[in-house]
Amino acid sequence: MTDKGVVLLSGGMDSAAVLAMAGKVHDTMYALSFDYGQKHTAELDSATAVAEHYGAQHRIVSLPRFVFQGSGSALIEGDHEDMPQMSYEEIEDAQGPSPTYVPYRNGTFISTATAYALSVGASAVWAGMHAEDGHNFAYPDCTPEFIGAQAAAMYVGSYHEVRLITPLEWMTKADVASYAVEHSVPLDLTMSCYEGTRPACGTCPTCVGRLQAFENIGVDDPLEYA
């Protein structure tokens, strides 16, 4: 029997690094991406390319638009919220949820991935929340408190079959970038831009945060920026 793992794959640098990590543990990998009404659906093309690079079986789950629409997130199509023109650090330092927070998105994704893991006989769900995501509860479903509670719930709810693995939980964005470079993660295939453009906009919070991370480690980001 081969060991199997399910990886939540957005198409960004963090989830691509997690897929690389999971590939060192599991014989068979399943990558799960979500079309949930996000403005930057182009990330799904990146997710497909990254999954193909690692030989993972890729599935895209389409969620009904009403699930997140009306939440007031700047990421959701049709909510007419402006993309914040502020750095990732400024978002983290503010108190309360980020304007790009999609309420309970990670809980929804992880729960779906757990059910899928049980269907395919996988022992783990891997997710790419990193330390900066949960700072000051900018993204509450990225905090250690959330991760611990979610991990316990899914382990119990799966009859102790499926564990949650969050290898980036205590890593900074610079740490993730360093790992990705060291382990030859195909960064040129990834997309982090919340505007969903190629070249990447370079001004949205994730672009600014990613550029800063590469500057911190003294390496050029292989992505093109406008």
N, C-alpha and C positions, 0 to 999 in steps of 0.2 A: 504494500500500500504506500502510495506517495503522499508526502506531506504537502498540504495545500494552504495557501493564504490568499486573503482578499485585501486589496489595497484601494483606498479611496484616492482616485487620481483626477485632479482638477486640470492638469496640464501645465501647472506652474512649477517653479524650481523646487519648492518644498516637497510636493507630492512625488515629483520625479526622483528626488533623493531618497524618499521613503521606499519607492518601488525598487530602487537599486539595493537598498538595505534588505528588503524582504527577499530579494532574489538570492541572497547569501544564506537564507534560512530555509526556504521552501523549494521543493522540487517543481511544483506547479503553482503559477500565480494567476489570479484573476484580478483584473483592474476594473473598477466600477466608477463611472462618471455620471454626472447628473445634469440634465437640461431642466432647469427649474424656473425659467423666466428671467435669467440673468441677461444684462445688456451685452456682456462680453461672451457671447456664445462661441466666438472663434476659439476660445480656450479648448473646446471639445475636439477641434482638429489637432491641436497640440497634444491633447491627451491620447488621441488615437495614434499619433506618430510615436510618442514616448512608449506606449504599451507595445507597439510593434517592434520597437528597438529592443525591448527586453523579452520579447516572446511571450508576453502575458495575454491571456484571453480577455478581450475587452468588451464590456457591455456599457451602453449608455441608457440610463433610466430617465424617462420623461415624466416629470411630476406635473399634475394639474396646475395651471397658472394661478388659480385662486388660493393655493396653499400659502404663497408668500406675497402675492400682490396686495397692496394696501398696507403693507407693514411699514412704509415710510423709508425703506432702505434706498440709498443712492444706487445700489447695484441692480435693482429690479426694474425691468422694462415696464413702462406704463405708469410708474409711480411719480414721475416728473420731478424727482429730487435731483438737485445739482450734485455733480461729483465734487467732493471737498478739495479745495486747492490748498492743501496743507500736507506737511510731511507725515510719515508714519509715526515719527517720534512725537509730533504735536498731538496726533490722535491718541497715542498711548498715554501721554501726560495729562490729557483731559480726563475729567471724572465721568464715569458712566459710559454707555455704549457708543461705539463709533458710528458716524453716519453711514458707514458702509457695512454695518452689522446687519445680517439677515437673521431675524429672530428664530432661534432654535434650529438653524440650518444644519449644524454639525450633529445635533441629536437625531434629526430626521435621517441624515445620511448614514450615520453609524447604525441606527436601528434597522434600516433597510439592508445595509451590508451584512448585519448579523443574520437576518433571515436568509439572505442569499448564501452566506457561508454555510449555514446548516443544510441548504439544498444541495450544495456541491461537495459537501464533506470537508470543508476547510476548518482549520483549528484556530485561526486568528483573523482579526480585522486590523489592518494597519491604517493609521491616520496621521496627518502631517502638521498638527498644531505645534507651533514653537513658542518659546518662552515669552517673546515680545508680544505675541497675539493676546495673551491674557493679562498683560500688565494694566493695572488700575481698572480691570474689568472692561477694557475697551471691547473685547469680544468675550463675553461671559462663558460661551460654550467652548472656549479654548483654555480656560483656567484649570489649574490642578484640581480644584474642588469639583468642577464639572467632570473632568476626565476620570477621577477616582470613582465618583458616583455612577457614571455611565458604565465604566468597566465592571463594577460590581453588579449592576442591574443586568447587563447582557450576559455575564457569566452565569448568574443564577437563572436567568430566563431561558438560557440555552441548555439547561440541564448540565452545566459545567462543561460544555463542549467547545465554546468559542471565547477566546480572550481578546481584549483590546490592547494593541501595542502602539505606543506613541513615542517613537525613538527620538523625536526632536523636542520633546516637552521641556527640556531644560537647556536647549541650545538657542543662541541668538541667531539672527538672520545671517550675520557674518560667519558664524560657526557652520551654518547650513551651506553657505556659498563655498566655504573652505572644503567641506566634505565633498561637495559636488565636483569641484575642480580636481581634488585629489583622486576621486574614484571615477573620473571620466564620465560623469552624468552628461547626457546629450543636451546641454543647456541651450544650444542653438535651436532645438526643437520645442522648447518650452515657451509659455506665454504667461506673464504675470500682470500685464497691463489691464486695468479695470475698464479702459476704453475699448479694449479688444482690437487694437490696431497693430498693423505691421507696416513700417517700423513702430515700435512701442512709443506711446506719447511722451514718456519721460517726466510727466508732471503729476500724474495721479499718485495717491499715497503708496501703492505697491511698487510703482516704477521708482519713485524717490527712495523708498526703503531698500529696494534691490540694488540700485546704483550705489547707495551709501554702503551697503554690505560689501560690495566688491571693492569699493574705495578703501574700506577698512582693512581688507586683506591684501591690498596692493595688486589686484589682478583686474584686467579689463573684462567686463561682461561681454560675452560673444554676441549678445542680441544687438540689433540695430535700434537706435532711438531717433525719434524725430527732432 
